[in-house]
């Protein structure tokens, strides 16, 4: 799953999604389908969530987190 991916909660009453884009802190949130307020599931203070998955029983989570480095190189008068 990439940034911005989501999965159904094991009970089917909510969906879980990553919030925070490239270059910002990512955390997982749960949004109830009944219109209730979203709740934050993780409290990371750095890095982006690149992907995640829940175990079928919903008791375990695996995720990939990291940061990206973007560089710009200007080459002038190359021969």
Secondary structure, 3 states (H helix, E strand, C coil): CCCCCEEECCCCCEEEEEECCCCCCCEEEEEECCCCCCEECCCCCCCEEEEEEECCCCCCEEEEEECCCCCCCCCCCCC
